[in-house]
Structures are given as C-alpha cells and as structure tokens.
Amino acid sequence: MHKVYHKIERIAGNVITVAAEDVSYRELAQVQSPQGVSLAQVIRLDSGMVDLQVFAGSRGISTDSQVRFLGRPMQIPFSDSLLGRVFSGAGEPRDKGPAVNDNPIDIGGSSVNPAKRIIPKNMVRTGIPMIDVFNTLVVSQKLPIFSIAGEPYNELLARIALQAEVDVIILGGMGLKYDDYLFFRDFLEENGALSRTVFFMHTASDPIVECLLVPDASLAVAEQFATQGKNVLVLLTDMTNFADAMKEIAITMEQVPSNRGYPGDLYSQLAARYEKAVDFEGSGSITILAVTTMPGDDVTHPVPDNTGYITEGQFYLRKGRIEPFGSLSRLKQQVNGETREDHRTIMNTMIQLYSSYKETLEKQSMGFRMSTWDSKLLKYGVRFEKEMMDLSVNIPLEQALDLGWKILADCFKPEETGIPSKLAGKFWPG
C-alpha cells in the first residue's frame, strides 16, 4: 500500500513539489484533483522535497490535492500488436485504436553493457546513394542528421523508414506540427510500410513532459524487439525539441542554467539515449538516426555540439541534399570493403572530382577562363548533383555504383580519374 500525501508545498508551472520519503527518481505518481486523476513523474529529489512534472498540466491542482506514489517508473506495454499503431509519448493510443495493455515494460533503463556488444559489421541499405555509397549506415550505429528549420529532414526520415532493409521501424516525433505527424502516418500507410512501424508522437500542443518520454518509450520498445532477434531502426525527430523541453522544465525548477540556458547535464541526457544503439550477439540490433536542428545553422549550438561528441559521425542536410563535405559515417570502413570491390574507389574518386568541380565553380564565378578540364568538371558536377545527390533518387547500392561508373565514363577518360587500371578495365563502361 503506497502512502498518499495530502499537501502540495509548491506549484510552479506544471511542476509540483511534495515533502515525501522513500521516493525514487523517475517514479510515477497519481495526482488527485477536482479535475480528475493525472499522472506525474519525479524529476528531482532534494532533501526530502520531491518535484514532479504533471503530464496533463497543473490546471485545477491545488495545494490540498492528493499525491499517491506508485513505486515504479513509467511503463509502456509491449507486444507485436504495437506494429502499425500510433501512440503518445505516454503510450496512449493516438490512432483511435484499442489500448494495448500487454506485458508492461519500464522505460528509461540503463544501456547495454559494452562487453555484451559486438563490433558493427553489417550495413543498413536505404536506397539513397548519398548514404549507401558515400556514408554507409551501419547496423547499431548512432548518427544525427544536422539540419535547419525548413529543410526536408522529415521527408528524408520517411524515405528511410520506407526503404531501409530492417525488420522494425520505431518512429519518435517530438514537438512536431500536426501536419508533420499526418505526413509520416499517411506516407507510410500509402506505401505499405505502416505494418512494420511503431509511432510515438508528441505534437507541439501536447504536455511538455511527454516530449521527454518519446525517446525513452521508442528505445524501450526497440530493445524488446531487438532481444527477439529483430533488427530495429529508431528514427527520432527532433532532438533539439527534446533538449528544449529539458530546458523549459529546468527553468521552471529554477536550476542554475549552463550554456545558453540548457541544463548542465545536457550531454549526459543525450548520451543516455544515443548509447542505446547496440548489436546483440546472437540476437537483433538497434540503430539510431536522429534529426538535430541547428538554430541559425550554428553547429556550435549546445545541442549539436554535445551530440557530436556522442555519436559516430553525422549527416548534414542542406539545400535539400545530404552534403558530401562534413557528412561522415565513422563506421563505414567496417562494411564498405565487403559490399563490392569498387565501392571505396567509386566513393573516393567521385567525391574528389566533386571537390574539384566546386573549385571550378569558384573560378567561373570570378571570371577566369575555363579550360577543357574545367568544362569536363562542370559537366560532371551537374550530373553528380542531379543523379546521385538528389534525395528523390531511389536505387540499390549496386545500381548506384554502376551509375557512378557511367557518369565518370560520360565525363572523363579512364586515365583522367586516377582509378587503378585493374578496376577501370573491369568496370569502366564499354
């Protein structure tokens, strides 16, 4: 029998404070008020004073409302019936479907012991050449997509969710516009991918605490599927909204702010989520791709800055394309030597020539006379951007490599590319 407290010491925004004993961090509580019963979660313990974030907000709660601690953290149901469903961050159905009450699991637990992880060795095929060819996504990798507001990062995530060769997709949205939520749902439903997808969606109008629950709920469900032997891809958007929710709660709690007002444990909070990426020996895996928007396109902003120290590279999405310069999958060397013998050569050669194309564009803009070589580079750069960089391109890795050879052959002679004659003799189009 859990003790019921009849006095709330303080109400600040959606945070209430109670004098209580034997309470643990992240424990759930029920708050009884004239408005009904609302769930709340412990977010700070300080000398016998317990701060709780009320999920539904503090409207209607008074200092004599009742608080009953449940003795457990936030839980979410788990079963195969989650597939094809849409839930809130708190696990409540958003799709008007029946509630799922099977097998409740705790969320926000510890990450997997590094000694139990295996070295990444398999790629995740996405059908997007700028990923598969040039910055291969690897099973159990954790990668952010750095972008700015207005870029099609949600469209990119939807494409990856549709095309990635994995067993299960977990899609977590934080602070989304309702139109973005509808886009994800309708896009995957129309293209037949909804049946392998679980949605956890928090919109900008939902309680702020649910924004903090979305990554934990998504990753907890992903862990359960992974231990069943399934390869799971977790797509999160937008981690900056997640950090802003932390910041808002920290301000309400009058915490001493750190860089740009974010809480001092921002790095630890982000790392606790990203480190859930894992490849289980003899079982499944969790791979994480998470959008991180950069206010003002500032990579030194605290959220992308801290993220860069945690993750294994990054994708930069600019002007509707994944930029080849700056984007980096640090684990690609683990797998792209096993795909096809010409993979690394095509990757290195095409990026090197694209860099030369960029230099030629600068010369052209300054009025320099264009040489025959410059003309070839200009032709190549236009082809590369249209046929490889454009995110609408959807082709398998092998077809993308063949396309790379064709573009090179249409623009250059074999000896102009620096490709070893052995490979050129085997793959150069006749």
Secondary structure as the mmCIF struct_conf table of DSSP 4:
data_model
#
loop_
_struct_conf.conf_type_id
_struct_conf.id
_struct_conf.beg_label_comp_id
_struct_conf.beg_label_asym_id
_struct_conf.beg_label_seq_id
_struct_conf.end_label_comp_id
_struct_conf.end_label_asym_id
_struct_conf.end_label_seq_id
STRN STRN1 VAL A 4 TYR A 5
STRN STRN2 ARG A 10 ALA A 12
TURN_TY1_P TURN_TY1_P1 GLY A 13 ASN A 14
STRN STRN3 VAL A 15 ALA A 19
BEND BEND1 GLU A 21 ASP A 22
TURN_TY1_P TURN_TY1_P2 TYR A 25 ARG A 26
STRN STRN4 GLU A 27 SER A 33
TURN_TY1_P TURN_TY1_P3 PRO A 34 GLN A 35
STRN STRN5 GLY A 36 ASP A 46
TURN_TY1_P TURN_TY1_P4 SER A 47 GLY A 48
STRN STRN6 MET A 49 VAL A 54
TURN_TY1_P TURN_TY1_P5 PHE A 55 ALA A 56
BEND BEND2 SER A 58 SER A 58
TURN_TY1_P TURN_TY1_P6 ARG A 59 GLY A 60
TURN_TY1_P TURN_TY1_P7 THR A 63 ASP A 64
STRN STRN7 GLN A 66 PRO A 73
STRN STRN8 GLN A 75 PRO A 77
BEND BEND3 SER A 79 SER A 79
HELX_RH_3T_P HELX_RH_3T_P1 ASP A 80 LEU A 82
TURN_TY1_P TURN_TY1_P8 LEU A 83 GLY A 84
STRN STRN9 VAL A 86 PHE A 87
TURN_TY1_P TURN_TY1_P9 GLY A 89 ALA A 90
BEND BEND4 GLY A 91 GLY A 91
STRN STRN10 PRO A 93 PRO A 93
BEND BEND5 ARG A 94 LYS A 96
BEND BEND6 ASP A 102 ASN A 103
STRN STRN11 PRO A 104 ASP A 106
BEND BEND7 ILE A 107 GLY A 108
HELX_LH_PP_P HELX_LH_PP_P1 SER A 110 ASN A 113
HELX_RH_3T_P HELX_RH_3T_P2 PRO A 114 LYS A 116
STRN STRN12 ARG A 117 ARG A 117
STRN STRN13 MET A 123 MET A 123
BEND BEND8 GLY A 127 GLY A 127
HELX_RH_AL_P HELX_RH_AL_P1 PRO A 129 ASP A 132
TURN_TY1_P TURN_TY1_P10 VAL A 133 PHE A 134
BEND BEND9 ASN A 135 ASN A 135
STRN STRN14 VAL A 138 VAL A 138
TURN_TY1_P TURN_TY1_P11 VAL A 139 SER A 140
STRN STRN15 LYS A 142 SER A 147
TURN_TY1_P TURN_TY1_P12 ALA A 149 GLY A 150
BEND BEND10 GLU A 151 PRO A 152
HELX_RH_AL_P HELX_RH_AL_P2 TYR A 153 GLN A 163
BEND BEND11 ASP A 167 ASP A 167
STRN STRN16 VAL A 168 LEU A 176
HELX_RH_AL_P HELX_RH_AL_P3 TYR A 178 GLU A 190
TURN_TY1_P TURN_TY1_P13 ASN A 191 GLY A 192
HELX_RH_3T_P HELX_RH_3T_P3 LEU A 194 ARG A 196
STRN STRN17 THR A 197 THR A 203
TURN_TY1_P TURN_TY1_P14 ALA A 204 SER A 205
BEND BEND12 ASP A 206 ASP A 206
HELX_RH_AL_P HELX_RH_AL_P4 ILE A 208 THR A 227
TURN_TY1_P TURN_TY1_P15 GLN A 228 GLY A 229
STRN STRN18 ASN A 231 THR A 237
HELX_RH_AL_P HELX_RH_AL_P5 MET A 239 THR A 252
TURN_TY1_P TURN_TY1_P16 MET A 253 GLU A 254
HELX_LH_PP_P HELX_LH_PP_P2 GLN A 255 PRO A 257
HELX_RH_3T_P HELX_RH_3T_P4 ASN A 259 GLY A 261
TURN_TY1_P TURN_TY1_P17 GLY A 264 ASP A 265
HELX_RH_AL_P HELX_RH_AL_P6 LEU A 266 TYR A 274
TURN_TY1_P TURN_TY1_P18 GLU A 275 LYS A 276
STRN STRN19 VAL A 278 ASP A 279
STRN STRN20 PHE A 280 PHE A 280
TURN_TY1_P TURN_TY1_P19 GLU A 281 GLY A 282
BEND BEND13 SER A 283 SER A 283
STRN STRN21 SER A 285 THR A 293
HELX_RH_3T_P HELX_RH_3T_P5 PRO A 295 ASP A 297
TURN_TY1_P TURN_TY1_P20 VAL A 299 THR A 300
BEND BEND14 HIS A 301 HIS A 301
HELX_RH_AL_P HELX_RH_AL_P7 PRO A 302 ILE A 310
BEND BEND15 THR A 311 GLU A 312
STRN STRN22 GLY A 313 ARG A 318
TURN_TY1_P TURN_TY1_P21 LYS A 319 GLY A 320
STRN STRN23 ARG A 321 ILE A 322
TURN_TY1_P TURN_TY1_P22 PRO A 324 GLY A 326
STRN STRN24 LEU A 328 SER A 329
TURN_TY1_P TURN_TY1_P23 ARG A 330 LEU A 331
HELX_RH_3T_P HELX_RH_3T_P6 LYS A 332 GLN A 334
TURN_TY1_P TURN_TY1_P24 VAL A 335 THR A 339
TURN_TY1_P TURN_TY1_P25 GLU A 341 ASP A 342
HELX_RH_AL_P HELX_RH_AL_P8 HIS A 343 SER A 365
TURN_TY1_P TURN_TY1_P26 MET A 366 GLY A 367
HELX_LH_PP_P HELX_LH_PP_P3 PHE A 368 MET A 370
HELX_RH_AL_P HELX_RH_AL_P9 THR A 372 PHE A 384
HELX_RH_PI_P HELX_RH_PI_P1 GLU A 385 MET A 389
STRN STRN25 ASP A 390 ASP A 390
TURN_TY1_P TURN_TY1_P27 LEU A 391 SER A 392
HELX_RH_AL_P HELX_RH_AL_P10 LEU A 397 CYS A 411
HELX_RH_AL_P HELX_RH_AL_P11 PRO A 414 THR A 417
TURN_TY1_P TURN_TY1_P28 GLY A 418 GLY A 418
HELX_RH_AL_P HELX_RH_AL_P12 SER A 421 PHE A 427
BEND BEND16 TRP A 428 TRP A 428
#
